[in-house]
Amino acid sequence: MRQKKRQLALLIGGLVLSATAWAATPSGEMLGNTCAGCHGTNGNSQGPATPTIAGISKDYFVDAMKAYKSGDRPSTIMGRIAKGYTDEEVDAMAKFFAEQKFKAGMQVSDKGKAKKGAKLHDKYCEKCHEDGGTSSEDDAGILAGQWEPYLHYTMKDFMDGSREMPKKMKKKLEKMHKKAGDAGMDQLMNFYASEK
């Protein structure tokens, strides 16, 4: 009888431990691997309409996922995907992607436009998108090395009001667009696409 009680206690203990293991949040790497189909291995997109998310700040990732989940940020499928993750899972993915190395996609850009775009970046964008757009600090996102079509789609969303612009960005962008027009916007996108 004592033997059976011991076996029963071991069985129950094993079930409790296995249930606890199954209830734990999966690793950020495991969750991040589910993003690879669109965003590439470790978040480095193979383009052209999907951004690289490797190396972005943890806060930027979390804020983006919250905005997708709430519907505040327009998307084709990210809104539906974001709703499938808990806050803990989003935090785990954010940490994972923040630790990955950003790798610029191989793309062709117009050197003349990129040179003019570099000047526009320095004048209008550098304050938030530091280090030529490579910095992921201040929750501004990495622009340098992102796919040019993705940058154009995103900017269109900002310009047509589909996506809300931060106040500072709106003020700077309106000034730049007034002075340089759509050509300036294209030059700026070529600059970011040219950065490796």
Backbone bond lengths (Angstrom), bond angles and torsions (degrees), N, CA, C in turn:
res aa  C-N    CA-C-N  psi(-1)  N-CA   C-N-CA  omega(-1)  CA-C   N-CA-C  phi
1 M - - - 1.436 - - 1.536 111.27 -
2 R 1.343 115.29 -43.10 1.448 121.13 179.05 1.535 110.22 -61.31
3 Q 1.306 116.77 -39.39 1.478 123.37 178.58 1.531 109.79 -60.64
4 K 1.308 117.84 -44.86 1.466 122.54 -179.10 1.527 110.97 -65.59
5 K 1.333 117.10 -38.54 1.471 120.96 178.16 1.527 110.63 -64.25
6 R 1.341 115.32 -41.61 1.464 120.23 177.88 1.526 110.85 -62.31
7 Q 1.315 116.14 -44.67 1.467 120.72 -179.92 1.529 110.61 -63.94
8 L 1.316 116.09 -41.12 1.461 120.52 178.35 1.529 110.54 -64.40
9 A 1.331 116.73 -42.95 1.467 121.22 178.62 1.525 110.42 -62.50
10 L 1.327 117.87 -42.27 1.462 121.71 177.67 1.528 111.37 -63.89
11 L 1.310 116.19 -41.41 1.462 120.81 179.47 1.528 110.55 -63.29
12 I 1.324 116.50 -47.14 1.468 120.55 179.42 1.528 110.59 -63.79
13 G 1.315 116.49 -43.20 1.465 119.96 177.42 1.519 112.12 -60.00
14 G 1.320 116.29 -42.43 1.463 120.90 177.82 1.519 112.40 -62.73
15 L 1.324 115.34 -40.67 1.471 119.19 178.31 1.520 111.74 -65.11
16 V 1.323 116.31 -41.25 1.464 120.31 178.94 1.526 110.03 -63.05
17 L 1.324 117.06 -45.66 1.463 120.50 179.67 1.523 111.94 -64.28
18 S 1.317 117.80 -41.21 1.463 119.61 -179.61 1.520 110.84 -69.34
19 A 1.329 118.12 -35.44 1.470 120.72 177.01 1.516 110.09 -64.33
20 T 1.328 117.21 -39.65 1.458 121.49 178.07 1.529 110.17 -63.93
21 A 1.315 116.51 -41.63 1.470 120.21 179.68 1.520 110.86 -64.64
22 W 1.320 116.77 -40.07 1.472 120.14 179.87 1.525 111.37 -69.84
23 A 1.314 118.19 -28.72 1.463 121.80 -177.59 1.522 112.30 -80.42
24 A 1.318 118.55 -14.92 1.462 121.95 -178.13 1.529 110.94 -66.91
25 T 1.336 115.97 151.77 1.456 121.30 177.31 1.526 109.47 -68.58
26 P 1.339 117.76 130.85 1.469 119.85 176.85 1.536 110.03 -60.95
27 S 1.309 116.49 161.33 1.462 120.28 -179.11 1.526 110.67 -67.52
28 G 1.326 115.16 155.15 1.463 120.40 176.93 1.511 111.75 -60.55
29 E 1.329 116.55 -35.38 1.463 119.80 178.80 1.522 110.87 -64.95
30 M 1.329 116.13 -45.38 1.460 119.81 179.80 1.533 110.28 -61.69
31 L 1.322 116.60 -45.94 1.463 120.59 178.82 1.522 110.60 -65.39
32 G 1.332 116.33 -39.98 1.458 121.10 179.15 1.515 112.99 -62.63
33 N 1.325 115.73 -31.30 1.469 119.37 178.34 1.518 112.26 -63.30
34 T 1.332 116.96 -25.99 1.465 119.28 178.19 1.526 111.41 -70.80
35 C 1.310 117.60 -15.79 1.474 122.53 -179.70 1.532 112.09 -88.15
36 A 1.319 116.33 -12.16 1.470 121.52 -172.24 1.520 113.83 -61.97
37 G 1.320 117.71 -29.75 1.460 120.06 -178.75 1.519 112.60 -57.37
38 C 1.305 117.13 -35.13 1.473 121.20 179.10 1.530 112.27 -105.81
39 H 1.338 116.59 -43.93 1.470 120.82 -173.12 1.519 113.67 -93.76
40 G 1.323 118.25 1.10 1.457 121.74 176.98 1.518 113.14 82.97
41 T 1.329 114.87 167.11 1.464 121.48 179.54 1.522 109.96 -58.86
42 N 1.312 115.78 128.86 1.472 122.94 -179.00 1.524 112.96 56.58
43 G 1.340 116.38 22.49 1.467 120.42 175.55 1.507 115.15 88.77
44 N 1.344 118.35 7.91 1.467 121.44 178.99 1.525 109.42 -96.55
45 S 1.325 115.02 99.76 1.458 123.09 -173.63 1.526 112.73 -64.24
46 Q 1.321 114.12 145.31 1.460 120.74 173.54 1.533 109.87 -97.24
47 G 1.328 116.39 8.59 1.452 125.57 168.70 1.499 115.79 73.67
48 P 1.322 117.11 -167.99 1.458 127.03 -12.55 1.524 113.68 -92.36
49 A 1.329 118.31 -14.48 1.466 120.01 -174.78 1.518 113.19 -100.85
50 T 1.321 117.08 0.80 1.464 121.49 -176.86 1.526 109.22 -114.30
51 P 1.324 117.42 129.71 1.470 119.17 -176.94 1.519 113.15 -75.31
52 T 1.308 114.60 154.38 1.461 121.14 168.48 1.519 106.47 -77.71
53 I 1.333 115.93 129.97 1.464 120.09 179.39 1.528 111.83 -111.67
54 A 1.325 117.53 -0.38 1.463 120.86 175.18 1.525 108.61 -65.64
55 G 1.319 116.16 135.70 1.457 120.78 175.15 1.516 115.18 83.90
56 I 1.345 118.72 -5.43 1.462 118.55 179.03 1.520 109.35 -72.24
57 S 1.311 116.46 156.30 1.461 118.94 -177.38 1.519 110.69 -68.17
58 K 1.306 114.76 152.46 1.463 121.91 179.76 1.528 109.64 -58.81
59 D 1.331 116.56 -45.00 1.469 120.52 -178.53 1.519 111.54 -63.69
60 Y 1.328 116.61 -39.76 1.469 119.72 -179.86 1.530 110.19 -63.38
61 F 1.320 116.48 -43.47 1.466 120.85 179.20 1.527 110.78 -61.45
62 V 1.342 116.32 -48.57 1.468 120.57 -178.70 1.524 110.25 -61.39
63 D 1.331 117.08 -45.84 1.466 120.61 179.95 1.524 111.40 -61.29
64 A 1.333 116.68 -41.31 1.469 120.57 179.61 1.524 110.69 -63.66
65 M 1.328 116.92 -44.77 1.468 119.96 -179.52 1.525 111.52 -64.88
66 K 1.328 116.85 -38.87 1.467 120.15 176.77 1.530 110.65 -63.45
67 A 1.326 116.05 -41.67 1.465 120.19 -179.38 1.527 111.06 -67.02
68 Y 1.333 116.82 -38.79 1.471 119.75 175.30 1.527 110.36 -63.32
69 K 1.325 115.17 -45.44 1.464 121.09 -176.48 1.529 111.57 -61.93
70 S 1.331 116.72 -39.90 1.467 121.04 -177.87 1.525 112.61 -81.85
71 G 1.343 116.03 -16.50 1.463 119.92 -176.58 1.518 113.11 90.81
72 D 1.350 117.38 2.81 1.463 120.62 179.18 1.528 112.50 -71.44
73 R 1.315 116.60 -21.57 1.464 120.83 178.60 1.528 107.96 -115.05
74 P 1.337 116.92 123.03 1.464 119.17 -177.22 1.529 111.61 -67.72
75 S 1.330 114.72 150.13 1.457 119.50 179.18 1.514 109.70 -161.41
76 T 1.313 114.87 164.78 1.456 119.42 173.14 1.529 109.40 -87.70
77 I 1.337 116.63 -49.82 1.464 118.92 -179.51 1.529 114.38 -128.92
78 M 1.325 118.25 -14.81 1.467 119.86 -174.84 1.519 112.95 -62.63
79 G 1.315 118.81 -31.43 1.458 120.76 178.26 1.515 111.34 -59.86
80 R 1.327 115.45 -44.09 1.470 119.84 178.93 1.519 111.10 -68.99
81 I 1.325 116.50 -40.32 1.466 120.41 -179.37 1.526 110.86 -65.57
82 A 1.338 116.95 -46.27 1.472 121.60 -177.02 1.524 111.88 -59.29
83 K 1.319 117.35 -33.87 1.464 120.97 -179.13 1.529 112.41 -65.85
84 G 1.316 117.17 -17.43 1.461 121.29 -178.56 1.515 114.81 -84.27
85 Y 1.340 117.68 -3.58 1.463 120.51 -176.52 1.522 111.64 -113.43
86 T 1.319 115.35 143.48 1.470 120.92 174.49 1.526 108.46 -79.22
87 D 1.324 116.87 167.14 1.472 121.00 176.70 1.525 110.74 -60.84
88 E 1.323 116.98 -37.83 1.465 120.76 179.91 1.526 110.77 -65.51
89 E 1.320 116.53 -40.44 1.465 120.41 178.88 1.515 111.10 -67.35
90 V 1.330 117.16 -39.80 1.466 121.07 177.23 1.525 109.89 -62.74
91 D 1.325 117.27 -43.04 1.472 120.87 177.44 1.525 111.45 -60.71
92 A 1.332 116.47 -41.96 1.470 120.52 179.69 1.529 110.54 -64.06
93 M 1.335 117.48 -42.81 1.469 120.31 177.72 1.524 110.79 -65.86
94 A 1.331 116.35 -40.78 1.466 120.43 -179.56 1.527 110.80 -58.96
95 K 1.311 116.07 -44.56 1.469 120.58 178.73 1.528 109.95 -63.22
96 F 1.325 116.76 -44.12 1.462 121.07 -179.87 1.534 110.83 -59.99
97 F 1.330 117.67 -51.33 1.467 119.65 -177.23 1.528 112.28 -67.52
98 A 1.332 117.86 -33.75 1.464 120.71 177.63 1.529 111.56 -62.79
99 E 1.331 117.03 -27.78 1.470 121.58 -178.76 1.525 113.13 -86.10
100 Q 1.326 118.07 -8.46 1.464 121.10 -178.03 1.528 110.73 -84.33
101 K 1.309 116.03 153.76 1.472 121.26 179.03 1.530 109.53 -86.38
102 F 1.317 116.04 127.15 1.459 122.27 177.41 1.526 108.63 -70.72
103 K 1.331 116.84 130.64 1.464 121.78 176.87 1.519 107.76 -124.58
104 A 1.320 116.07 119.08 1.464 121.12 -179.59 1.526 110.37 -66.32
105 G 1.312 115.92 142.75 1.457 121.32 176.85 1.515 111.09 -72.57
106 M 1.311 116.54 152.71 1.460 121.80 177.28 1.527 108.19 -81.56
107 Q 1.321 116.07 108.40 1.452 120.20 -178.80 1.523 109.93 -144.86
108 V 1.297 115.38 158.79 1.459 121.43 -179.16 1.524 108.22 -99.74
109 S 1.318 115.61 137.15 1.465 120.23 175.91 1.522 108.58 -132.94
110 D 1.311 115.35 160.13 1.453 122.20 178.77 1.529 108.42 -80.97
111 K 1.331 117.47 116.19 1.471 121.65 -174.99 1.528 112.54 -62.07
112 G 1.326 116.27 -38.89 1.468 119.79 179.77 1.523 111.21 -65.29
113 K 1.332 115.39 -44.52 1.470 119.60 178.05 1.528 110.43 -65.87
114 A 1.318 116.81 -39.67 1.467 120.91 -179.15 1.527 110.73 -63.10
115 K 1.321 116.93 -37.89 1.469 120.86 179.69 1.533 109.99 -64.33
116 K 1.333 116.43 -43.37 1.467 120.32 177.34 1.528 110.30 -68.26
117 G 1.325 116.07 -37.40 1.461 121.14 178.55 1.520 112.54 -63.87
118 A 1.333 116.90 -33.27 1.470 120.92 178.01 1.525 110.19 -62.25
119 K 1.318 116.37 -39.98 1.475 120.32 178.51 1.528 110.66 -66.83
120 L 1.325 116.08 -40.26 1.470 119.48 177.75 1.523 110.81 -64.47
121 H 1.334 116.06 -41.29 1.464 119.74 177.84 1.530 110.25 -59.11
122 D 1.341 116.32 -48.57 1.462 120.18 -178.30 1.529 111.71 -58.84
123 K 1.319 116.21 -38.08 1.462 120.60 -175.98 1.533 112.67 -79.86
124 Y 1.319 117.21 -39.02 1.464 119.60 -170.40 1.533 115.71 -113.36
125 C 1.308 118.27 -22.15 1.472 119.57 -169.15 1.533 115.30 -120.05
126 E 1.317 117.42 -21.82 1.465 121.75 -171.42 1.527 113.44 -59.75
127 K 1.306 117.23 -31.21 1.459 119.54 -176.28 1.538 111.72 -59.87
128 C 1.320 116.98 -38.61 1.472 120.25 179.07 1.528 112.42 -98.81
129 H 1.333 116.32 -38.08 1.476 121.49 -179.31 1.529 107.57 -102.16
130 E 1.323 114.56 72.88 1.467 122.02 -172.70 1.519 113.73 -64.06
131 D 1.331 113.98 165.51 1.468 122.89 176.37 1.523 111.67 56.10
132 G 1.325 115.48 45.14 1.463 120.19 177.79 1.516 113.50 69.24
133 G 1.338 116.70 22.21 1.462 120.86 179.45 1.516 113.82 90.82
134 T 1.348 117.52 5.86 1.470 120.53 -178.37 1.518 113.11 -89.60
135 S 1.323 117.37 -16.45 1.453 120.81 -176.11 1.524 111.20 -75.86
136 S 1.323 115.16 143.25 1.458 120.02 176.05 1.527 110.23 -109.52
137 E 1.313 116.68 14.43 1.464 120.86 179.47 1.524 109.99 -80.25
138 D 1.315 115.77 169.77 1.468 123.13 177.71 1.519 113.20 57.80
139 D 1.311 117.09 20.96 1.464 122.01 174.86 1.517 113.47 54.93
140 A 1.321 116.80 33.44 1.459 120.11 -178.51 1.521 112.72 -97.73
141 G 1.294 118.85 -11.94 1.459 121.26 -179.69 1.512 112.38 83.13
142 I 1.317 115.51 154.54 1.462 122.27 178.41 1.526 108.43 -88.71
143 L 1.327 116.25 127.00 1.463 121.05 178.42 1.523 111.87 -106.26
144 A 1.328 116.89 -41.28 1.463 121.29 -176.56 1.518 110.42 -64.77
145 G 1.316 115.73 124.56 1.454 121.10 178.74 1.518 114.04 92.07
146 Q 1.333 117.44 -6.47 1.468 119.69 176.20 1.528 109.02 -70.86
147 W 1.302 115.80 158.02 1.460 121.39 179.79 1.530 110.01 -66.15
148 E 1.336 115.89 131.46 1.463 120.57 -178.10 1.534 113.40 -58.40
149 P 1.346 120.06 -44.45 1.475 118.11 177.64 1.534 112.20 -58.98
150 Y 1.328 117.23 -40.48 1.464 120.08 177.82 1.529 110.30 -60.54
151 L 1.331 117.32 -44.14 1.463 120.69 179.90 1.529 110.88 -60.93
152 H 1.334 116.57 -41.91 1.472 120.32 178.82 1.532 111.06 -64.03
153 Y 1.332 117.56 -44.58 1.472 120.99 179.79 1.531 110.57 -61.33
154 T 1.320 115.67 -43.70 1.458 120.13 -179.06 1.523 111.20 -65.24
155 M 1.322 115.83 -43.84 1.465 119.51 179.91 1.521 110.86 -64.77
156 K 1.325 116.88 -36.57 1.468 120.32 176.86 1.528 109.76 -60.73
157 D 1.332 116.74 -43.41 1.465 120.38 178.02 1.525 111.59 -59.82
158 F 1.328 116.46 -41.11 1.465 120.07 177.24 1.531 110.92 -65.41
159 M 1.320 115.89 -46.72 1.466 120.64 -174.13 1.528 112.99 -68.21
160 D 1.337 117.42 -35.19 1.467 118.45 -178.41 1.533 112.53 -90.38
161 G 1.339 116.32 3.29 1.462 120.37 176.61 1.521 114.99 84.72
162 S 1.339 117.76 2.67 1.468 120.02 177.76 1.522 110.80 -65.27
163 R 1.315 115.27 -29.86 1.461 121.48 179.39 1.521 107.81 -126.12
164 E 1.308 116.28 130.79 1.462 120.25 -177.26 1.530 110.89 -73.77
165 M 1.333 114.13 132.82 1.464 119.98 178.02 1.523 110.24 -90.74
166 P 1.309 117.30 142.49 1.465 118.75 169.67 1.537 108.58 -60.22
167 K 1.327 117.35 149.04 1.468 121.87 -175.25 1.531 112.92 -55.77
168 K 1.348 115.73 -45.57 1.477 118.68 -179.44 1.522 110.86 -61.59
169 M 1.326 116.06 -41.89 1.463 120.59 -179.21 1.523 110.00 -63.98
170 K 1.306 116.94 -44.64 1.463 121.37 -178.63 1.525 111.04 -59.34
171 K 1.316 116.48 -45.98 1.465 121.52 -179.65 1.532 111.08 -61.03
172 K 1.328 116.46 -48.38 1.466 121.23 -179.34 1.531 111.36 -65.84
173 L 1.320 116.44 -42.94 1.460 121.07 -178.01 1.523 111.44 -65.80
174 E 1.323 116.92 -39.39 1.470 120.10 177.41 1.522 110.65 -63.57
175 K 1.340 116.83 -41.95 1.470 120.61 177.12 1.524 110.60 -61.37
176 M 1.341 115.90 -47.06 1.456 119.82 -178.70 1.522 110.83 -63.46
177 H 1.324 116.97 -44.81 1.462 120.78 -176.90 1.526 110.92 -66.50
178 K 1.330 117.21 -36.39 1.468 121.12 177.79 1.523 110.38 -63.09
179 K 1.311 116.02 -38.95 1.467 120.41 -177.43 1.533 112.59 -82.98
180 A 1.337 117.71 -42.80 1.466 120.57 -171.80 1.528 114.08 -110.53
181 G 1.337 118.44 -12.83 1.463 121.97 177.28 1.529 113.99 65.16
182 D 1.327 114.51 -161.22 1.466 120.19 -179.80 1.524 111.73 -64.80
183 A 1.339 115.86 -30.61 1.476 119.80 178.23 1.532 109.50 -62.06
184 G 1.323 116.80 -40.08 1.464 120.96 178.69 1.517 111.73 -64.78
185 M 1.325 115.47 -38.78 1.464 119.58 177.75 1.531 110.18 -62.63
186 D 1.337 115.83 -42.30 1.463 120.49 178.66 1.533 110.75 -64.87
187 Q 1.316 116.48 -39.01 1.464 120.67 178.30 1.534 110.63 -63.67
188 L 1.318 115.66 -42.25 1.458 120.45 179.07 1.530 110.97 -62.38
189 M 1.331 117.26 -43.53 1.468 121.16 179.53 1.530 110.73 -65.10
190 N 1.337 116.81 -36.88 1.467 120.29 177.13 1.521 110.72 -65.91
191 F 1.338 116.34 -37.10 1.467 119.51 177.11 1.533 110.36 -60.92
192 Y 1.346 116.95 -49.71 1.465 119.73 -178.49 1.530 110.58 -63.27
193 A 1.320 116.63 -40.52 1.470 120.10 -179.55 1.518 111.62 -66.08
194 S 1.339 117.29 -28.26 1.465 120.51 -177.39 1.523 113.17 -79.01
195 E 1.328 117.29 -17.02 1.466 120.97 -175.85 1.524 110.08 -77.14
196 K 1.310 116.82 133.25 1.475 122.14 -177.97 1.495 110.60 -112.76
